[in-house]
Amino acid sequence: MPIYEYVSESPGDSAKSCRICSRGFELRRPIDREPLLVCPLCKHPVKKVISRINTPTVTKPLSVSDAKKAGFTVLERRDQGVYERL
């Protein structure tokens, strides 16, 4: 499930919003659910914030032995349309 970030629509108005939504909060929700419109605690209107995503970085290419240890089948091209298992 993805993590969504929400923040109060008027973060400077602390009289209406609670401490949680004025600072912003994260929530795990299924993709098929509608985004929140109000804070679950104080019922003050909130908006969804677009945040950064975490993508894995590859530090080095996998060697043949690393790929085999990970369970992949390694093939090498020998001829036109002919591959050989290593």
N, CA, C and O atoms as a CHARMM CRD file, in Angstrom:
* protein
*
  344
    1    1 MET  N      0.83100  -1.17900   0.00000 PROA 1      0.00000
    2    1 MET  CA     0.00000   0.00000   0.00000 PROA 1      0.00000
    3    1 MET  C      0.87800   1.24500   0.00000 PROA 1      0.00000
    4    1 MET  O      1.88300   1.29500   0.70900 PROA 1      0.00000
    5    2 PRO  N      0.51700   2.22400  -0.76800 PROA 2      0.00000
    6    2 PRO  CA     1.29900   3.45900  -0.79600 PROA 2      0.00000
    7    2 PRO  C      1.04900   4.30600   0.45200 PROA 2      0.00000
    8    2 PRO  O      0.03500   4.16500   1.13600 PROA 2      0.00000
    9    3 ILE  N      1.99600   5.17500   0.71700 PROA 3      0.00000
   10    3 ILE  CA     1.88400   6.10400   1.83100 PROA 3      0.00000
   11    3 ILE  C      1.55600   7.47800   1.25700 PROA 3      0.00000
   12    3 ILE  O      2.25900   7.97200   0.37700 PROA 3      0.00000
   13    4 TYR  N      0.50200   8.08600   1.75100 PROA 4      0.00000
   14    4 TYR  CA     0.08100   9.40800   1.31700 PROA 4      0.00000
   15    4 TYR  C      0.32500  10.40400   2.43200 PROA 4      0.00000
   16    4 TYR  O      0.19200  10.07500   3.61100 PROA 4      0.00000
   17    5 GLU  N      0.68300  11.63300   2.05600 PROA 5      0.00000
   18    5 GLU  CA     0.88700  12.69400   3.02600 PROA 5      0.00000
   19    5 GLU  C     -0.25600  13.69100   2.91800 PROA 5      0.00000
   20    5 GLU  O     -0.67800  14.05600   1.82000 PROA 5      0.00000
   21    6 TYR  N     -0.75200  14.12600   4.07500 PROA 6      0.00000
   22    6 TYR  CA    -1.82700  15.09900   4.14200 PROA 6      0.00000
   23    6 TYR  C     -1.41000  16.23600   5.05900 PROA 6      0.00000
   24    6 TYR  O     -0.62800  16.04200   5.99000 PROA 6      0.00000
   25    7 VAL  N     -1.94200  17.43500   4.78600 PROA 7      0.00000
   26    7 VAL  CA    -1.68900  18.60300   5.62300 PROA 7      0.00000
   27    7 VAL  C     -2.96200  19.43700   5.63700 PROA 7      0.00000
   28    7 VAL  O     -3.75900  19.38300   4.70100 PROA 7      0.00000
   29    8 SER  N     -3.14900  20.21000   6.70700 PROA 8      0.00000
   30    8 SER  CA    -4.31900  21.06800   6.83700 PROA 8      0.00000
   31    8 SER  C     -4.36600  22.07700   5.69500 PROA 8      0.00000
   32    8 SER  O     -3.32600  22.56700   5.25300 PROA 8      0.00000
   33    9 GLU  N     -5.56900  22.38900   5.21600 PROA 9      0.00000
   34    9 GLU  CA    -5.69900  23.36100   4.13400 PROA 9      0.00000
   35    9 GLU  C     -5.32000  24.76100   4.58900 PROA 9      0.00000
   36    9 GLU  O     -4.89600  25.58200   3.77600 PROA 9      0.00000
   37   10 SER  N     -5.46800  25.04300   5.88200 PROA 10     0.00000
   38   10 SER  CA    -5.05200  26.33700   6.43500 PROA 10     0.00000
   39   10 SER  C     -4.14700  26.07200   7.64000 PROA 10     0.00000
   40   10 SER  O     -4.59900  26.14500   8.78300 PROA 10     0.00000
   41   11 PRO  N     -2.85200  25.76100   7.38500 PROA 11     0.00000
   42   11 PRO  CA    -1.96300  25.36600   8.47900 PROA 11     0.00000
   43   11 PRO  C     -1.73100  26.46700   9.50600 PROA 11     0.00000
   44   11 PRO  O     -1.36900  26.15600  10.64000 PROA 11     0.00000
   45   12 GLY  N     -1.92100  27.74000   9.16300 PROA 12     0.00000
   46   12 GLY  CA    -1.71300  28.82300  10.11000 PROA 12     0.00000
   47   12 GLY  C     -2.86800  28.98600  11.08200 PROA 12     0.00000
   48   12 GLY  O     -2.71800  29.63000  12.12100 PROA 12     0.00000
   49   13 ASP  N     -4.01700  28.41100  10.75600 PROA 13     0.00000
   50   13 ASP  CA    -5.20500  28.54400  11.60000 PROA 13     0.00000
   51   13 ASP  C     -5.24200  27.40400  12.61000 PROA 13     0.00000
   52   13 ASP  O     -5.92600  26.40400  12.39800 PROA 13     0.00000
   53   14 SER  N     -4.50400  27.55600  13.70700 PROA 14     0.00000
   54   14 SER  CA    -4.40700  26.48000  14.69400 PROA 14     0.00000
   55   14 SER  C     -5.64100  26.39600  15.58300 PROA 14     0.00000
   56   14 SER  O     -5.79800  25.42200  16.32000 PROA 14     0.00000
   57   15 ALA  N     -6.52400  27.39800  15.53300 PROA 15     0.00000
   58   15 ALA  CA    -7.73700  27.36300  16.34800 PROA 15     0.00000
   59   15 ALA  C     -8.70200  26.28400  15.85000 PROA 15     0.00000
   60   15 ALA  O     -9.41700  25.67000  16.64200 PROA 15     0.00000
   61   16 LYS  N     -8.71900  26.05900  14.53700 PROA 16     0.00000
   62   16 LYS  CA    -9.65500  25.08400  13.97300 PROA 16     0.00000
   63   16 LYS  C     -9.01500  23.70900  13.79000 PROA 16     0.00000
   64   16 LYS  O     -9.68400  22.69200  13.97200 PROA 16     0.00000
   65   17 SER  N     -7.74700  23.66400  13.43800 PROA 17     0.00000
   66   17 SER  CA    -7.10800  22.38000  13.15100 PROA 17     0.00000
   67   17 SER  C     -6.37100  21.85600  14.38200 PROA 17     0.00000
   68   17 SER  O     -5.97900  22.62500  15.26000 PROA 17     0.00000
   69   18 CYS  N     -6.19300  20.56400  14.43000 PROA 18     0.00000
   70   18 CYS  CA    -5.48200  19.94500  15.54500 PROA 18     0.00000
   71   18 CYS  C     -3.97200  19.98600  15.29300 PROA 18     0.00000
   72   18 CYS  O     -3.52800  20.38500  14.21700 PROA 18     0.00000
   73   19 ARG  N     -3.20700  19.58200  16.26800 PROA 19     0.00000
   74   19 ARG  CA    -1.74400  19.60900  16.17000 PROA 19     0.00000
   75   19 ARG  C     -1.25300  18.65900  15.08300 PROA 19     0.00000
   76   19 ARG  O     -0.25000  18.94300  14.42800 PROA 19     0.00000
   77   20 ILE  N     -1.93000  17.55500  14.88500 PROA 20     0.00000
   78   20 ILE  CA    -1.50900  16.54500  13.90900 PROA 20     0.00000
   79   20 ILE  C     -1.66300  17.06000  12.48000 PROA 20     0.00000
   80   20 ILE  O     -0.70900  17.00500  11.70400 PROA 20     0.00000
   81   21 CYS  N     -2.83500  17.55500  12.12000 PROA 21     0.00000
   82   21 CYS  CA    -3.04100  17.95400  10.72600 PROA 21     0.00000
   83   21 CYS  C     -2.38700  19.29500  10.40700 PROA 21     0.00000
   84   21 CYS  O     -2.09800  19.56300   9.24100 PROA 21     0.00000
   85   22 SER  N     -2.14400  20.14800  11.40800 PROA 22     0.00000
   86   22 SER  CA    -1.46200  21.41100  11.10900 PROA 22     0.00000
   87   22 SER  C      0.00200  21.16700  10.74700 PROA 22     0.00000
   88   22 SER  O      0.56900  21.91600   9.95200 PROA 22     0.00000
   89   23 ARG  N      0.62500  20.13100  11.31600 PROA 23     0.00000
   90   23 ARG  CA     2.00500  19.76700  10.97500 PROA 23     0.00000
   91   23 ARG  C      2.07100  18.86400   9.75700 PROA 23     0.00000
   92   23 ARG  O      3.07600  18.84700   9.04800 PROA 23     0.00000
   93   24 GLY  N      1.03000  18.13100   9.51700 PROA 24     0.00000
   94   24 GLY  CA     0.99900  17.16800   8.41400 PROA 24     0.00000
   95   24 GLY  C      1.15700  15.75800   8.95100 PROA 24     0.00000
   96   24 GLY  O      1.81000  15.54900   9.97300 PROA 24     0.00000
   97   25 PHE  N      0.56400  14.79300   8.27100 PROA 25     0.00000
   98   25 PHE  CA     0.64900  13.39800   8.70000 PROA 25     0.00000
   99   25 PHE  C      0.68900  12.48600   7.49400 PROA 25     0.00000
  100   25 PHE  O      0.29300  12.86600   6.39100 PROA 25     0.00000
  101   26 GLU  N      1.17800  11.26600   7.72300 PROA 26     0.00000
  102   26 GLU  CA     1.24700  10.23900   6.68000 PROA 26     0.00000
  103   26 GLU  C      0.21200   9.17800   6.97300 PROA 26     0.00000
  104   26 GLU  O     -0.10800   8.90400   8.13000 PROA 26     0.00000
  105   27 LEU  N     -0.30900   8.58300   5.91500 PROA 27     0.00000
  106   27 LEU  CA    -1.34300   7.57400   6.06600 PROA 27     0.00000
  107   27 LEU  C     -1.18500   6.52100   4.98800 PROA 27     0.00000
  108   27 LEU  O     -1.02400   6.84700   3.81200 PROA 27     0.00000
  109   28 ARG  N     -1.23100   5.25400   5.38500 PROA 28     0.00000
  110   28 ARG  CA    -1.19900   4.14500   4.41800 PROA 28     0.00000
  111   28 ARG  C     -2.62000   3.83300   4.01400 PROA 28     0.00000
  112   28 ARG  O     -3.46300   3.51700   4.85400 PROA 28     0.00000
  113   29 ARG  N     -2.88200   3.92300   2.71700 PROA 29     0.00000
  114   29 ARG  CA    -4.22500   3.65800   2.19900 PROA 29     0.00000
  115   29 ARG  C     -4.12900   2.89100   0.88500 PROA 29     0.00000
  116   29 ARG  O     -3.18200   3.09100   0.12500 PROA 29     0.00000
  117   30 PRO  N     -5.09000   2.02000   0.60800 PROA 30     0.00000
  118   30 PRO  CA    -5.11300   1.36000  -0.70000 PROA 30     0.00000
  119   30 PRO  C     -5.30100   2.37800  -1.81100 PROA 30     0.00000
  120   30 PRO  O     -5.86900   3.45000  -1.59900 PROA 30     0.00000
  121   31 ILE  N     -4.82000   2.03500  -2.98700 PROA 31     0.00000
  122   31 ILE  CA    -4.87600   2.94400  -4.12500 PROA 31     0.00000
  123   31 ILE  C     -6.31900   3.20800  -4.55600 PROA 31     0.00000
  124   31 ILE  O     -6.63300   4.30800  -5.01000 PROA 31     0.00000
  125   32 ASP  N     -7.18900   2.22600  -4.42300 PROA 32     0.00000
  126   32 ASP  CA    -8.55000   2.38200  -4.92000 PROA 32     0.00000
  127   32 ASP  C     -9.44300   3.22700  -4.01000 PROA 32     0.00000
  128   32 ASP  O    -10.57600   3.52300  -4.39000 PROA 32     0.00000
  129   33 ARG  N     -8.97900   3.62300  -2.82800 PROA 33     0.00000
  130   33 ARG  CA    -9.77400   4.47300  -1.93900 PROA 33     0.00000
  131   33 ARG  C     -9.64000   5.94000  -2.32300 PROA 33     0.00000
  132   33 ARG  O     -8.60400   6.37400  -2.82600 PROA 33     0.00000
  133   34 GLU  N    -10.69200   6.68500  -2.08100 PROA 34     0.00000
  134   34 GLU  CA   -10.69100   8.12000  -2.34200 PROA 34     0.00000
  135   34 GLU  C     -9.75300   8.82100  -1.35700 PROA 34     0.00000
  136   34 GLU  O     -9.59100   8.34400  -0.23400 PROA 34     0.00000
  137   35 PRO  N     -9.13400   9.93400  -1.74300 PROA 35     0.00000
  138   35 PRO  CA    -8.27400  10.65900  -0.79800 PROA 35     0.00000
  139   35 PRO  C     -9.10300  11.26300   0.33400 PROA 35     0.00000
  140   35 PRO  O    -10.29000  11.55100   0.17800 PROA 35     0.00000
  141   36 LEU  N     -8.44500  11.44600   1.47300 PROA 36     0.00000
  142   36 LEU  CA    -9.12800  12.04900   2.61600 PROA 36     0.00000
  143   36 LEU  C     -9.50200  13.48200   2.30200 PROA 36     0.00000
  144   36 LEU  O     -8.76900  14.18300   1.60400 PROA 36     0.00000
  145   37 LEU  N    -10.64100  13.92100   2.81600 PROA 37     0.00000
  146   37 LEU  CA   -11.06400  15.31000   2.66800 PROA 37     0.00000
  147   37 LEU  C    -10.99800  16.04900   3.99400 PROA 37     0.00000
  148   37 LEU  O    -10.84900  17.27100   4.02400 PROA 37     0.00000
  149   38 VAL  N    -11.11000  15.29800   5.10700 PROA 38     0.00000
  150   38 VAL  CA   -11.06000  15.89900   6.44400 PROA 38     0.00000
  151   38 VAL  C    -10.11400  15.09800   7.32200 PROA 38     0.00000
  152   38 VAL  O     -9.88300  13.91300   7.08200 PROA 38     0.00000
  153   39 CYS  N     -9.56700  15.75300   8.34600 PROA 39     0.00000
  154   39 CYS  CA    -8.67700  15.09400   9.31000 PROA 39     0.00000
  155   39 CYS  C     -9.48500  14.06200  10.09600 PROA 39     0.00000
  156   39 CYS  O    -10.60600  14.36200  10.50600 PROA 39     0.00000
  157   40 PRO  N     -8.95700  12.86000  10.31800 PROA 40     0.00000
  158   40 PRO  CA    -9.69800  11.84800  11.07100 PROA 40     0.00000
  159   40 PRO  C     -9.93400  12.24400  12.53600 PROA 40     0.00000
  160   40 PRO  O    -10.86500  11.74000  13.16400 PROA 40     0.00000
  161   41 LEU  N     -9.10300  13.13900  13.08600 PROA 41     0.00000
  162   41 LEU  CA    -9.24800  13.52300  14.49200 PROA 41     0.00000
  163   41 LEU  C    -10.15600  14.73400  14.69500 PROA 41     0.00000
  164   41 LEU  O    -11.11500  14.67200  15.46400 PROA 41     0.00000
  165   42 CYS  N     -9.85200  15.84000  14.00500 PROA 42     0.00000
  166   42 CYS  CA   -10.57700  17.09200  14.27300 PROA 42     0.00000
  167   42 CYS  C    -11.59800  17.44400  13.19900 PROA 42     0.00000
  168   42 CYS  O    -12.33700  18.41500  13.36300 PROA 42     0.00000
  169   43 LYS  N    -11.66500  16.70200  12.12300 PROA 43     0.00000
  170   43 LYS  CA   -12.60200  16.92100  11.00500 PROA 43     0.00000
  171   43 LYS  C    -12.36600  18.24400  10.27900 PROA 43     0.00000
  172   43 LYS  O    -13.27500  18.76700   9.63300 PROA 43     0.00000
  173   44 HSD  N    -11.15500  18.78800  10.38000 PROA 44     0.00000
  174   44 HSD  CA   -10.78500  19.99900   9.65600 PROA 44     0.00000
  175   44 HSD  C    -10.38500  19.59500   8.23800 PROA 44     0.00000
  176   44 HSD  O     -9.77900  18.53700   8.06800 PROA 44     0.00000
  177   45 PRO  N    -10.69700  20.39600   7.20700 PROA 45     0.00000
  178   45 PRO  CA   -10.33700  20.02300   5.83000 PROA 45     0.00000
  179   45 PRO  C     -8.82300  19.86400   5.64200 PROA 45     0.00000
  180   45 PRO  O     -8.03800  20.68800   6.11100 PROA 45     0.00000
  181   46 VAL  N     -8.43300  18.79900   4.95400 PROA 46     0.00000
  182   46 VAL  CA    -7.02600  18.53900   4.66100 PROA 46     0.00000
  183   46 VAL  C     -6.86200  18.35900   3.16200 PROA 46     0.00000
  184   46 VAL  O     -7.82600  18.09200   2.44400 PROA 46     0.00000
  185   47 LYS  N     -5.61500  18.51000   2.69600 PROA 47     0.00000
  186   47 LYS  CA    -5.31700  18.27700   1.28600 PROA 47     0.00000
  187   47 LYS  C     -4.14100  17.31700   1.18200 PROA 47     0.00000
  188   47 LYS  O     -3.27400  17.25900   2.05400 PROA 47     0.00000
  189   48 LYS  N     -4.14100  16.56800   0.08800 PROA 48     0.00000
  190   48 LYS  CA    -3.07600  15.60000  -0.15100 PROA 48     0.00000
  191   48 LYS  C     -1.86200  16.33800  -0.70300 PROA 48     0.00000
  192   48 LYS  O     -1.98900  17.19500  -1.57700 PROA 48     0.00000
  193   49 VAL  N     -0.68100  15.99500  -0.18200 PROA 49     0.00000
  194   49 VAL  CA     0.55500  16.63900  -0.58500 PROA 49     0.00000
  195   49 VAL  C      1.32800  15.68100  -1.47200 PROA 49     0.00000
  196   49 VAL  O      1.45200  14.49800  -1.15300 PROA 49     0.00000
  197   50 ILE  N      1.84400  16.18100  -2.57700 PROA 50     0.00000
  198   50 ILE  CA     2.67900  15.35500  -3.44900 PROA 50     0.00000
  199   50 ILE  C      4.07600  15.34400  -2.85800 PROA 50     0.00000
  200   50 ILE  O      4.67200  16.39900  -2.64000 PROA 50     0.00000
  201   51 SER  N      4.59400  14.16700  -2.60300 PROA 51     0.00000
  202   51 SER  CA     5.90200  14.05200  -1.96700 PROA 51     0.00000
  203   51 SER  C      6.85000  13.25700  -2.85300 PROA 51     0.00000
  204   51 SER  O      6.46500  12.72000  -3.89100 PROA 51     0.00000
  205   52 ARG  N      8.09400  13.20000  -2.41200 PROA 52     0.00000
  206   52 ARG  CA     9.10300  12.45500  -3.16900 PROA 52     0.00000
  207   52 ARG  C      8.83700  10.95900  -3.06500 PROA 52     0.00000
  208   52 ARG  O      8.20200  10.48700  -2.12200 PROA 52     0.00000
  209   53 ILE  N      9.32800  10.23900  -4.04000 PROA 53     0.00000
  210   53 ILE  CA     9.22500   8.79000  -4.01100 PROA 53     0.00000
  211   53 ILE  C     10.61100   8.20900  -3.80100 PROA 53     0.00000
  212   53 ILE  O     11.61700   8.84500  -4.11600 PROA 53     0.00000
  213   54 ASN  N     10.65500   7.01600  -3.27400 PROA 54     0.00000
  214   54 ASN  CA    11.91800   6.34500  -3.03500 PROA 54     0.00000
  215   54 ASN  C     12.11700   5.29500  -4.11700 PROA 54     0.00000
  216   54 ASN  O     11.33900   4.34700  -4.22500 PROA 54     0.00000
  217   55 THR  N     13.15800   5.46700  -4.91200 PROA 55     0.00000
  218   55 THR  CA    13.46400   4.48900  -5.94200 PROA 55     0.00000
  219   55 THR  C     14.80100   3.84300  -5.62200 PROA 55     0.00000
  220   55 THR  O     15.74500   4.53500  -5.24000 PROA 55     0.00000
  221   56 PRO  N     14.89400   2.55400  -5.77100 PROA 56     0.00000
  222   56 PRO  CA    16.16900   1.90700  -5.48100 PROA 56     0.00000
  223   56 PRO  C     17.23700   2.28900  -6.50400 PROA 56     0.00000
  224   56 PRO  O     16.94100   2.48300  -7.68300 PROA 56     0.00000
  225   57 THR  N     18.44100   2.39000  -6.05300 PROA 57     0.00000
  226   57 THR  CA    19.55100   2.67500  -6.95600 PROA 57     0.00000
  227   57 THR  C     20.42300   1.43200  -7.08400 PROA 57     0.00000
  228   57 THR  O     20.67000   0.73100  -6.10200 PROA 57     0.00000
  229   58 VAL  N     20.87200   1.17600  -8.26300 PROA 58     0.00000
  230   58 VAL  CA    21.74100   0.03400  -8.51300 PROA 58     0.00000
  231   58 VAL  C     23.16900   0.53300  -8.40600 PROA 58     0.00000
  232   58 VAL  O     23.58800   1.41800  -9.15300 PROA 58     0.00000
  233   59 THR  N     23.91400  -0.04300  -7.46700 PROA 59     0.00000
  234   59 THR  CA    25.27600   0.42300  -7.26400 PROA 59     0.00000
  235   59 THR  C     26.23600  -0.17200  -8.27700 PROA 59     0.00000
  236   59 THR  O     27.18100   0.48900  -8.70500 PROA 59     0.00000
  237   60 LYS  N     25.99700  -1.42000  -8.66000 PROA 60     0.00000
  238   60 LYS  CA    26.85600  -2.05600  -9.65900 PROA 60     0.00000
  239   60 LYS  C     26.02200  -3.07100 -10.42800 PROA 60     0.00000
  240   60 LYS  O     25.04500  -3.58900  -9.88800 PROA 60     0.00000
  241   61 PRO  N     26.37300  -3.36300 -11.65000 PROA 61     0.00000
  242   61 PRO  CA    25.62700  -4.38600 -12.38900 PROA 61     0.00000
  243   61 PRO  C     25.84900  -5.76400 -11.76500 PROA 61     0.00000
  244   61 PRO  O     26.91100  -6.04800 -11.21100 PROA 61     0.00000
  245   62 LEU  N     24.84000  -6.59800 -11.86700 PROA 62     0.00000
  246   62 LEU  CA    24.95200  -7.94500 -11.31800 PROA 62     0.00000
  247   62 LEU  C     25.90200  -8.78500 -12.15900 PROA 62     0.00000
  248   62 LEU  O     25.86700  -8.74300 -13.38900 PROA 62     0.00000
  249   63 SER  N     26.73600  -9.53300 -11.49000 PROA 63     0.00000
  250   63 SER  CA    27.59500 -10.46100 -12.21000 PROA 63     0.00000
  251   63 SER  C     26.78900 -11.73000 -12.50400 PROA 63     0.00000
  252   63 SER  O     25.68100 -11.89700 -11.99500 PROA 63     0.00000
  253   64 VAL  N     27.33800 -12.60000 -13.30700 PROA 64     0.00000
  254   64 VAL  CA    26.66200 -13.84700 -13.66500 PROA 64     0.00000
  255   64 VAL  C     26.42900 -14.68900 -12.41000 PROA 64     0.00000
  256   64 VAL  O     25.35200 -15.25800 -12.23400 PROA 64     0.00000
  257   65 SER  N     27.43500 -14.76700 -11.54400 PROA 65     0.00000
  258   65 SER  CA    27.28200 -15.57700 -10.33200 PROA 65     0.00000
  259   65 SER  C     26.24700 -14.96600  -9.38200 PROA 65     0.00000
  260   65 SER  O     25.49600 -15.70100  -8.74000 PROA 65     0.00000
  261   66 ASP  N     26.19500 -13.62600  -9.28100 PROA 66     0.00000
  262   66 ASP  CA    25.19300 -12.97700  -8.44300 PROA 66     0.00000
  263   66 ASP  C     23.79400 -13.22500  -8.98000 PROA 66     0.00000
  264   66 ASP  O     22.86600 -13.47200  -8.21000 PROA 66     0.00000
  265   67 ALA  N     23.63800 -13.16000 -10.28400 PROA 67     0.00000
  266   67 ALA  CA    22.33200 -13.39200 -10.89700 PROA 67     0.00000
  267   67 ALA  C     21.87100 -14.82800 -10.67400 PROA 67     0.00000
  268   67 ALA  O     20.69400 -15.06700 -10.40800 PROA 67     0.00000
  269   68 LYS  N     22.79200 -15.78400 -10.78100 PROA 68     0.00000
  270   68 LYS  CA    22.43600 -17.18200 -10.54600 PROA 68     0.00000
  271   68 LYS  C     22.05600 -17.41300  -9.09000 PROA 68     0.00000
  272   68 LYS  O     21.11500 -18.15500  -8.80600 PROA 68     0.00000
  273   69 LYS  N     22.78600 -16.77900  -8.15400 PROA 69     0.00000
  274   69 LYS  CA    22.46100 -16.90900  -6.73300 PROA 69     0.00000
  275   69 LYS  C     21.07700 -16.33800  -6.42800 PROA 69     0.00000
  276   69 LYS  O     20.37900 -16.83100  -5.54200 PROA 69     0.00000
  277   70 ALA  N     20.68300 -15.29300  -7.16800 PROA 70     0.00000
  278   70 ALA  CA    19.37600 -14.67300  -6.96800 PROA 70     0.00000
  279   70 ALA  C     18.25200 -15.47600  -7.61900 PROA 70     0.00000
  280   70 ALA  O     17.08000 -15.14500  -7.43600 PROA 70     0.00000
  281   71 GLY  N     18.58100 -16.51400  -8.36700 PROA 71     0.00000
  282   71 GLY  CA    17.57100 -17.38100  -8.96500 PROA 71     0.00000
  283   71 GLY  C     17.23900 -17.08000 -10.40800 PROA 71     0.00000
  284   71 GLY  O     16.27200 -17.62600 -10.93800 PROA 71     0.00000
  285   72 PHE  N     18.00900 -16.22800 -11.06200 PROA 72     0.00000
  286   72 PHE  CA    17.76500 -15.89900 -12.46000 PROA 72     0.00000
  287   72 PHE  C     18.46700 -16.89400 -13.36900 PROA 72     0.00000
  288   72 PHE  O     19.49900 -17.45800 -13.00600 PROA 72     0.00000
  289   73 THR  N     17.90200 -17.10600 -14.55400 PROA 73     0.00000
  290   73 THR  CA    18.53900 -17.91500 -15.57900 PROA 73     0.00000
  291   73 THR  C     19.33900 -16.96900 -16.47000 PROA 73     0.00000
  292   73 THR  O     18.79900 -16.00300 -17.00800 PROA 73     0.00000
  293   74 VAL  N     20.61800 -17.25400 -16.61700 PROA 74     0.00000
  294   74 VAL  CA    21.49300 -16.39300 -17.40400 PROA 74     0.00000
  295   74 VAL  C     21.70800 -17.03600 -18.76500 PROA 74     0.00000
  296   74 VAL  O     22.13900 -18.18500 -18.86400 PROA 74     0.00000
  297   75 LEU  N     21.39900 -16.27100 -19.81800 PROA 75     0.00000
  298   75 LEU  CA    21.56200 -16.74500 -21.19200 PROA 75     0.00000
  299   75 LEU  C     22.56300 -15.85500 -21.91000 PROA 75     0.00000
  300   75 LEU  O     22.67700 -14.66200 -21.62800 PROA 75     0.00000
  301   76 GLU  N     23.29100 -16.46900 -22.85200 PROA 76     0.00000
  302   76 GLU  CA    24.23500 -15.71500 -23.66500 PROA 76     0.00000
  303   76 GLU  C     23.92200 -15.98100 -25.12600 PROA 76     0.00000
  304   76 GLU  O     23.65800 -17.12000 -25.51300 PROA 76     0.00000
  305   77 ARG  N     23.94900 -14.94700 -25.92600 PROA 77     0.00000
  306   77 ARG  CA    23.62300 -15.07900 -27.33700 PROA 77     0.00000
  307   77 ARG  C     24.81200 -15.70000 -28.06800 PROA 77     0.00000
  308   77 ARG  O     25.92700 -15.18200 -27.99900 PROA 77     0.00000
  309   78 ARG  N     24.57600 -16.80200 -28.76300 PROA 78     0.00000
  310   78 ARG  CA    25.61800 -17.50800 -29.50300 PROA 78     0.00000
  311   78 ARG  C     25.53000 -17.26000 -30.99900 PROA 78     0.00000
  312   78 ARG  O     26.55400 -17.15700 -31.67400 PROA 78     0.00000
  313   79 ASP  N     24.31700 -17.16200 -31.51900 PROA 79     0.00000
  314   79 ASP  CA    24.10700 -17.02500 -32.94300 PROA 79     0.00000
  315   79 ASP  C     22.80800 -16.25900 -33.15800 PROA 79     0.00000
  316   79 ASP  O     22.14900 -15.84500 -32.20500 PROA 79     0.00000
  317   80 GLN  N     22.45600 -16.08100 -34.41500 PROA 80     0.00000
  318   80 GLN  CA    21.23600 -15.36500 -34.74600 PROA 80     0.00000
  319   80 GLN  C     20.02600 -16.10400 -34.14900 PROA 80     0.00000
  320   80 GLN  O     19.61100 -17.13300 -34.68200 PROA 80     0.00000
  321   81 GLY  N     19.45500 -15.58300 -33.04100 PROA 81     0.00000
  322   81 GLY  CA    18.28200 -16.19700 -32.42800 PROA 81     0.00000
  323   81 GLY  C     18.56700 -17.43100 -31.59700 PROA 81     0.00000
  324   81 GLY  O     17.63200 -18.09200 -31.14400 PROA 81     0.00000
  325   82 VAL  N     19.85700 -17.76700 -31.38000 PROA 82     0.00000
  326   82 VAL  CA    20.21600 -18.93200 -30.57700 PROA 82     0.00000
  327   82 VAL  C     20.89600 -18.45000 -29.28100 PROA 82     0.00000
  328   82 VAL  O     21.88200 -17.71400 -29.30700 PROA 82     0.00000
  329   83 TYR  N     20.33700 -18.88900 -28.17000 PROA 83     0.00000
  330   83 TYR  CA    20.89000 -18.52900 -26.86600 PROA 83     0.00000
  331   83 TYR  C     21.30900 -19.76500 -26.13600 PROA 83     0.00000
  332   83 TYR  O     20.69100 -20.81700 -26.30100 PROA 83     0.00000
  333   84 GLU  N     22.34400 -19.67300 -25.33000 PROA 84     0.00000
  334   84 GLU  CA    22.85900 -20.80800 -24.56800 PROA 84     0.00000
  335   84 GLU  C     22.85800 -20.43600 -23.09500 PROA 84     0.00000
  336   84 GLU  O     23.24400 -19.33100 -22.71300 PROA 84     0.00000
  337   85 ARG  N     22.41500 -21.38500 -22.27700 PROA 85     0.00000
  338   85 ARG  CA    22.38700 -21.16700 -20.83700 PROA 85     0.00000
  339   85 ARG  C     23.79900 -21.24800 -20.27400 PROA 85     0.00000
  340   85 ARG  O     24.55500 -22.16000 -20.60800 PROA 85     0.00000
  341   86 LEU  N     24.14800 -20.30600 -19.43200 PROA 86     0.00000
  342   86 LEU  CA    25.48000 -20.30300 -18.80900 PROA 86     0.00000
  343   86 LEU  C     25.46200 -21.06900 -17.51000 PROA 86     0.00000
  344   86 LEU  O     26.49000 -21.17600 -16.84200 PROA 86     0.00000
